[in-house]
Amino acid sequence: MQFDALILKVASRCNLNCSYCFMYNLGDTTYKGQPKFMSYDMIDSILEKTKKYIQKYNKKEFSFIFHGGEPLLIEKDFYRTFITKANIIKKELQEVVFRYDIQTNGVLIDEDWCALFRELQIYPSTSVDGTRKAHDMFRVDHKGNGSYDKVFNAVRLLKNQIGYADTVCVINIEEEPKVIYESFKEMQVNSVNFLIPDFTHDNYPFDRGKSEMADWLIALFDIWIKDPNRYKIPIFIGVMNRLLGVTENSSNESTVLVIETNGEIEAIDSLKACGHGFTKSGMSVLSDDLSDIKNSPLGKLYFEDSTTKLCAKCLECPIRDVCQGGRLVHRFKKENGFNNPSVYCKDLIKLIAHIQNTLIDLFPELYSKENIDRMKTDEILKYVDDTCKKDRINISYTDELEFFGQN
């Protein structure tokens, strides 16, 4: 059980009210019982437990990701204090490299915040859903007003003041991929981390008979791969790396540990979409070590077993090693916990097949030499569906996956 980063929820409230947000609008209301801001007193406990964890696992690099809610709601001195104390710990650990990141909705970014990011070497990433149409459809303030103009200006300011602009975009298939792609070019971004929306089997809003998400991503991929001046898109790079065997341990999901404003230790916060209180472990940095998360059922599944303990259908899938079952949150169903394929299963198969076949077209000699055939989406889908109907595999850990069911 290892991870390389802590997500620090320095603020439990937000100045936006995004309708798809797993923190506030997908059924989990535990934030109401959290302090609005992380206290200065919590810093020493977090850093002491981080130091102990790094020494235990001999980590050489470690990241602190400031998050929320909206992390720019907390005062700037909190970051100065945290990083000053963290740098003292880093000197004690000698060869460890610390990285500081912040994920913000961008609304409050101004020249003063940019100056702080430069001063403390904090690397910001801004959430923006591409165009005004796509962004303001969901990312509104508490009065229902869109936030696109403020965020667009914030991204351009970061580019000018810091020299780069990294962004996160929740995919909105109601906007054209080409329009979205070009909008980020206009912002002069360095990267866009496109995220598939965090829906489970219980609240999936799309037509299950179609593969709308795959069709959207395939159109985007074709634009991106042909652009000599493309920006970085991690979802595509991750799939290509796994297809090519470039990064053996490439994962479809970041393995990070979450620390809430009151010091509670939790697994990845996207799992809040599974239900109220779902991520609560009963552990805290005030009384537990970071590695103790493996003693909770959810922590063990997320950190140790999420890519190996898959449902029978996934185990039979011929591209399992590339897909890795998809993200854990997308497998959840109240009826039987995580004993399901991803709700985006068809989309993932179609996307991976398309990327593989594109690589074959780009590097025919390489693939011919390795005797690698083109993937046929329909054949894979039929094989997986037939396997599911036959229920050919009996897995020994069914109870572990279905433990999280809520019926």
C-alpha positions as CSV (number, residue, x, y, z in Angstrom):
1,M,0.0,0.0,0.0
2,Q,1.9,3.0,-1.3
3,F,1.0,6.5,-2.6
4,D,3.1,9.5,-3.5
5,A,0.8,12.4,-2.7
6,L,-1.6,13.8,-0.1
7,I,-4.7,15.8,-1.1
8,L,-5.1,18.4,1.6
9,K,-8.7,19.7,1.9
10,V,-7.7,23.0,3.2
11,A,-11.2,24.4,2.7
12,S,-14.5,22.5,3.0
13,R,-16.6,25.1,1.3
14,C,-16.6,26.4,-2.3
15,N,-17.6,29.7,-4.0
16,L,-19.0,27.7,-6.9
17,N,-21.9,25.3,-7.0
18,C,-21.0,22.9,-9.8
19,S,-23.9,20.5,-10.4
20,Y,-21.7,17.5,-11.1
21,C,-19.5,18.0,-8.0
22,F,-19.0,14.8,-6.0
23,M,-18.2,16.9,-2.9
24,Y,-21.5,18.7,-2.7
25,N,-24.1,17.5,-5.2
26,L,-23.9,13.8,-5.6
27,G,-25.4,12.8,-2.2
28,D,-22.6,13.1,0.3
29,T,-23.3,16.0,2.8
30,T,-20.6,15.2,5.3
31,Y,-18.8,18.5,4.4
32,K,-21.4,20.2,6.6
33,G,-19.9,18.7,9.7
34,Q,-16.3,19.8,8.7
35,P,-14.5,22.9,9.8
36,K,-14.7,25.5,7.0
37,F,-10.9,25.7,6.9
38,M,-8.0,23.5,8.0
39,S,-6.4,24.9,11.2
40,Y,-2.7,25.9,11.5
41,D,-2.5,23.3,14.3
42,M,-3.2,20.5,11.9
43,I,0.0,21.3,9.9
44,D,2.4,19.7,12.4
45,S,0.4,16.5,12.6
46,I,0.2,16.2,8.8
47,L,3.9,16.7,8.4
48,E,4.9,14.5,11.2
49,K,2.8,11.6,9.8
50,T,4.1,12.3,6.3
51,K,7.7,12.2,7.5
52,K,7.0,8.8,9.2
53,Y,5.4,7.5,6.1
54,I,8.3,8.6,3.8
55,Q,10.8,7.0,6.1
56,K,8.8,3.7,6.3
57,Y,8.5,3.3,2.5
58,N,11.8,5.1,1.5
59,K,10.0,7.5,-0.8
60,K,12.2,9.8,-2.9
61,E,9.4,12.2,-4.1
62,F,6.2,13.3,-2.5
63,S,3.5,15.8,-3.4
64,F,1.2,17.9,-1.4
65,I,-1.9,18.9,-3.3
66,F,-3.9,21.7,-1.8
67,H,-7.6,21.2,-2.6
68,G,-11.1,21.8,-1.4
69,G,-13.8,23.0,-1.7
70,E,-11.9,26.0,-3.1
71,P,-8.4,26.2,-1.7
72,L,-8.0,29.9,-2.5
73,L,-10.7,30.7,0.1
74,I,-8.1,30.1,2.9
75,E,-5.7,32.9,3.7
76,K,-2.3,33.1,2.0
77,D,-0.4,32.8,5.2
78,F,-1.6,29.2,5.7
79,Y,0.4,28.2,2.6
80,R,3.5,30.1,3.8
81,T,3.3,28.4,7.1
82,F,2.8,25.0,5.7
83,I,5.5,25.1,3.1
84,T,8.0,26.7,5.6
85,K,7.5,23.8,8.0
86,A,7.4,21.3,5.2
87,N,10.8,22.5,4.0
88,I,12.2,21.9,7.4
89,I,11.0,18.3,7.3
90,K,12.5,18.0,3.8
91,K,15.9,19.0,5.1
92,E,15.7,16.3,7.8
93,L,14.8,13.7,5.2
94,Q,17.7,15.0,3.0
95,E,17.2,13.3,-0.4
96,V,13.4,13.6,-0.7
97,V,11.9,16.0,-3.2
98,F,8.7,17.8,-2.2
99,R,6.3,19.2,-4.8
100,Y,3.4,21.5,-4.0
101,D,0.3,21.6,-6.2
102,I,-3.0,23.4,-5.9
103,Q,-6.3,22.6,-7.7
104,T,-8.5,25.7,-8.0
105,N,-11.7,26.7,-9.8
106,G,-9.7,29.9,-10.8
107,V,-12.4,32.4,-9.8
108,L,-10.2,34.2,-7.2
109,I,-6.9,34.1,-9.1
110,D,-5.2,37.5,-9.4
111,E,-1.7,38.9,-9.5
112,D,-1.3,38.5,-5.8
113,W,-2.1,34.8,-5.9
114,C,0.3,34.4,-8.9
115,A,3.0,36.1,-6.9
116,L,2.4,33.6,-4.0
117,F,2.6,30.6,-6.4
118,R,6.0,31.9,-7.6
119,E,7.2,32.7,-4.1
120,L,6.4,29.2,-2.7
121,Q,6.8,27.3,-6.0
122,I,3.2,26.0,-5.9
123,Y,2.1,24.6,-9.2
124,P,-1.5,25.6,-9.9
125,S,-4.1,23.7,-12.1
126,T,-7.4,25.3,-12.9
127,S,-10.7,23.6,-13.5
128,V,-12.3,24.9,-16.7
129,D,-14.7,23.0,-19.0
130,G,-13.5,24.5,-22.3
131,T,-16.1,26.8,-23.9
132,R,-18.5,29.2,-22.2
133,K,-21.4,26.9,-23.3
134,A,-19.9,23.8,-21.7
135,H,-18.5,25.5,-18.7
136,D,-21.4,27.6,-17.6
137,M,-23.8,24.7,-18.1
138,F,-22.6,23.3,-14.8
139,R,-19.9,25.5,-13.2
140,V,-22.0,28.3,-11.7
141,D,-21.9,30.3,-8.5
142,H,-24.4,30.1,-5.7
143,K,-26.7,32.5,-7.5
144,G,-26.6,30.5,-10.7
145,N,-24.3,32.8,-12.6
146,G,-21.7,31.4,-14.9
147,S,-18.0,31.6,-14.1
148,Y,-16.4,31.2,-17.5
149,D,-15.2,34.7,-18.0
150,K,-13.4,34.9,-14.7
151,V,-11.8,31.4,-15.2
152,F,-10.7,32.2,-18.8
153,N,-9.0,35.3,-17.6
154,A,-7.4,33.4,-14.7
155,V,-5.9,30.8,-17.1
156,R,-4.5,33.5,-19.3
157,L,-3.1,35.4,-16.3
158,L,-1.3,32.2,-15.0
159,K,0.2,31.7,-18.5
160,N,1.5,35.3,-18.5
161,Q,2.6,35.5,-14.8
162,I,3.9,32.0,-14.3
163,G,4.7,30.8,-17.8
164,Y,2.4,27.8,-18.0
165,A,-1.3,26.9,-17.6
166,D,-2.4,23.4,-16.7
167,T,-6.2,22.7,-16.6
168,V,-8.7,20.0,-15.6
169,C,-11.9,19.6,-17.7
170,V,-14.9,17.5,-16.9
171,I,-16.1,16.2,-20.3
172,N,-19.4,17.7,-21.6
173,I,-20.5,15.7,-24.6
174,E,-23.1,18.4,-25.5
175,E,-20.3,20.6,-26.8
176,E,-18.3,19.6,-30.0
177,P,-14.9,18.1,-29.4
178,K,-13.2,20.4,-32.0
179,V,-14.7,23.5,-30.4
180,I,-13.5,22.4,-27.0
181,Y,-10.1,21.5,-28.3
182,E,-9.7,24.9,-30.0
183,S,-11.0,26.8,-26.9
184,F,-8.1,25.4,-24.9
185,K,-5.7,26.4,-27.7
186,E,-7.0,29.9,-27.4
187,M,-6.2,29.9,-23.7
188,Q,-2.7,28.7,-24.6
189,V,-2.8,25.9,-22.1
190,N,0.0,23.4,-21.6
191,S,-2.2,20.5,-20.6
192,V,-5.8,19.5,-20.2
193,N,-6.7,16.6,-17.9
194,F,-10.0,15.5,-19.5
195,L,-12.1,13.7,-16.8
196,I,-15.0,11.3,-17.5
197,P,-17.9,12.4,-15.2
198,D,-18.1,10.6,-11.9
199,F,-21.3,8.7,-12.4
200,T,-22.1,5.2,-10.9
201,H,-24.4,2.5,-12.1
202,D,-27.1,4.1,-10.0
203,N,-27.1,7.6,-11.5
204,Y,-25.6,7.2,-15.0
205,P,-27.4,9.7,-17.2
206,F,-26.5,8.6,-20.7
207,D,-28.1,6.1,-23.1
208,R,-26.7,2.7,-22.1
209,G,-27.2,1.3,-25.6
210,K,-24.8,3.9,-27.1
211,S,-21.2,4.8,-26.5
212,E,-21.5,8.6,-26.5
213,M,-18.5,9.2,-24.3
214,A,-16.2,7.0,-26.5
215,D,-17.5,8.7,-29.7
216,W,-16.7,12.1,-28.2
217,L,-13.2,11.1,-27.0
218,I,-12.4,9.4,-30.3
219,A,-13.3,12.6,-32.2
220,L,-11.1,14.6,-29.7
221,F,-8.2,12.0,-30.0
222,D,-8.2,12.2,-33.8
223,I,-7.9,16.0,-33.7
224,W,-5.2,15.9,-31.0
225,I,-3.0,13.2,-32.6
226,K,-2.9,15.1,-35.9
227,D,-2.0,18.4,-34.3
228,P,1.8,19.0,-34.4
229,N,1.4,21.7,-31.7
230,R,-0.8,19.7,-29.5
231,Y,-1.1,20.2,-25.7
232,K,-0.7,17.4,-23.3
233,I,-3.9,15.2,-22.7
234,P,-3.1,12.7,-19.9
235,I,-6.0,10.3,-20.7
236,F,-4.7,9.7,-24.2
237,I,-1.0,9.5,-23.1
238,G,-1.9,6.9,-20.4
239,V,-3.8,4.6,-22.8
240,M,-1.0,4.8,-25.4
241,N,1.7,4.1,-22.7
242,R,-0.1,1.0,-21.6
243,L,-0.7,-0.2,-25.2
244,L,3.0,0.3,-26.0
245,G,4.3,-1.0,-22.7
246,V,6.2,2.3,-22.1
247,T,5.3,2.7,-18.5
248,E,4.6,-0.6,-16.8
249,N,2.9,0.8,-13.8
250,S,0.8,3.4,-15.6
251,S,-2.6,3.6,-13.9
252,N,-5.9,5.0,-14.9
253,E,-6.4,6.7,-11.5
254,S,-4.1,8.6,-9.2
255,T,-3.3,6.9,-6.0
256,V,-3.5,9.7,-3.4
257,L,-4.6,9.9,0.2
258,V,-7.1,12.6,1.3
259,I,-6.8,14.6,4.5
260,E,-10.0,16.5,5.4
261,T,-10.1,19.9,7.1
262,N,-10.4,18.2,10.5
263,G,-7.6,15.8,9.9
264,E,-9.7,12.8,8.9
265,I,-7.9,10.3,6.6
266,E,-9.8,9.0,3.6
267,A,-9.4,7.3,0.3
268,I,-9.8,9.2,-3.0
269,D,-12.6,11.8,-2.7
270,S,-14.3,10.9,-6.0
271,L,-15.8,7.9,-4.1
272,K,-18.0,10.4,-2.3
273,A,-20.2,9.9,-5.4
274,C,-21.1,6.4,-4.1
275,G,-23.1,7.8,-1.2
276,H,-23.3,9.8,2.0
277,G,-20.3,9.1,4.3
278,F,-19.0,6.5,1.9
279,T,-15.3,7.5,2.2
280,K,-15.3,7.9,6.0
281,S,-12.7,5.6,7.6
282,G,-12.8,6.8,11.3
283,M,-9.1,7.6,11.1
284,S,-7.3,10.9,11.7
285,V,-3.8,12.3,11.4
286,L,-4.1,13.2,15.0
287,S,-4.2,9.5,16.1
288,D,-3.4,7.3,13.1
289,D,-0.5,6.8,10.7
290,L,-1.2,7.5,7.0
291,S,-0.5,3.8,6.1
292,D,-3.3,2.7,8.5
293,I,-5.8,3.5,5.8
294,K,-5.1,0.0,4.5
295,N,-6.9,-1.4,7.6
296,S,-10.2,0.0,6.3
297,P,-12.0,-2.1,3.7
298,L,-12.3,0.8,1.3
299,G,-8.7,1.9,1.8
300,K,-7.5,-1.7,1.1
301,L,-9.6,-2.0,-2.0
302,Y,-8.6,1.3,-3.4
303,F,-4.9,1.2,-2.7
304,E,-4.1,-2.5,-3.0
305,D,-6.7,-4.3,-5.0
306,S,-8.5,-1.8,-7.4
307,T,-6.8,-3.1,-10.5
308,T,-6.6,-6.8,-9.6
309,K,-9.8,-7.6,-7.8
310,L,-12.2,-7.1,-10.7
311,C,-15.6,-8.6,-11.5
312,A,-15.8,-11.8,-13.5
313,K,-16.6,-9.9,-16.7
314,C,-13.5,-7.7,-16.4
315,L,-11.3,-10.7,-15.7
316,E,-12.3,-12.3,-19.0
317,C,-11.8,-9.1,-21.0
318,P,-8.9,-9.4,-23.5
319,I,-7.9,-5.7,-22.9
320,R,-8.1,-5.9,-19.1
321,D,-4.4,-4.9,-18.7
322,V,-5.0,-1.7,-20.7
323,C,-8.4,-0.8,-19.2
324,Q,-7.6,-2.0,-15.7
325,G,-11.3,-2.1,-14.9
326,G,-11.7,1.7,-15.3
327,R,-12.0,4.0,-12.3
328,L,-13.3,2.5,-9.1
329,V,-16.1,4.9,-8.7
330,H,-17.5,4.0,-12.1
331,R,-17.9,0.4,-11.0
332,F,-20.1,1.1,-8.0
333,K,-23.7,-0.1,-7.7
334,K,-25.7,0.1,-4.5
335,E,-27.0,-3.5,-5.1
336,N,-23.6,-5.2,-5.2
337,G,-20.9,-2.7,-4.4
338,F,-17.9,-2.9,-6.8
339,N,-18.7,-6.3,-8.3
340,N,-19.4,-4.7,-11.7
341,P,-17.6,-3.5,-14.8
342,S,-17.3,0.2,-15.3
343,V,-20.5,1.9,-16.3
344,Y,-18.3,3.2,-19.1
345,C,-17.2,-0.3,-20.1
346,K,-18.3,0.0,-23.7
347,D,-16.8,3.4,-24.1
348,L,-13.4,2.3,-22.7
349,I,-13.3,-0.7,-25.1
350,K,-14.2,1.4,-28.1
351,L,-11.7,4.1,-27.2
352,I,-8.8,1.7,-26.5
353,A,-9.5,-0.2,-29.8
354,H,-9.5,3.1,-31.7
355,I,-6.2,4.3,-30.2
356,Q,-4.6,0.9,-30.8
357,N,-5.6,0.9,-34.4
358,T,-4.4,4.4,-34.9
359,L,-1.0,3.5,-33.5
360,I,-0.9,0.6,-36.0
361,D,-1.6,3.0,-38.8
362,L,1.2,5.3,-37.5
363,F,3.8,2.6,-36.9
364,P,2.9,-0.2,-39.3
365,E,6.4,-1.7,-39.4
366,L,6.6,-1.9,-35.6
367,Y,3.3,-3.6,-35.2
368,S,3.9,-6.0,-38.2
369,K,7.1,-7.1,-36.6
370,E,5.4,-7.8,-33.3
371,N,2.5,-9.6,-35.1
372,I,0.0,-7.4,-33.3
373,D,-3.5,-7.4,-35.0
374,R,-6.0,-4.6,-35.2
375,M,-8.6,-4.5,-32.4
376,K,-12.2,-5.0,-33.5
377,T,-14.5,-3.3,-31.1
378,D,-17.6,-5.3,-31.9
379,E,-15.8,-8.6,-31.4
380,I,-14.4,-7.5,-28.0
381,L,-17.9,-6.3,-26.9
382,K,-19.5,-9.5,-28.1
383,Y,-16.9,-11.6,-26.4
384,V,-17.3,-9.7,-23.1
385,D,-21.1,-9.9,-23.2
386,D,-21.1,-13.6,-24.0
387,T,-18.7,-14.2,-21.1
388,C,-20.9,-12.3,-18.8
389,K,-23.9,-14.3,-19.8
390,K,-22.0,-17.6,-19.3
391,D,-20.6,-16.5,-16.0
392,R,-17.5,-18.6,-16.7
393,I,-15.4,-17.5,-13.8
394,N,-16.1,-17.9,-10.1
395,I,-14.1,-15.3,-8.1
396,S,-13.0,-15.9,-4.5
397,Y,-13.3,-12.3,-3.4
398,T,-16.9,-11.6,-4.4
399,D,-17.8,-10.8,-0.7
400,E,-15.0,-8.2,-0.6
401,L,-16.4,-6.4,-3.6
402,E,-20.1,-6.7,-2.6
403,F,-19.3,-5.7,1.0
404,F,-19.9,-2.1,-0.1
405,G,-23.4,-2.7,-1.4
406,Q,-26.0,-0.6,0.4
407,N,-29.2,-2.7,-0.1
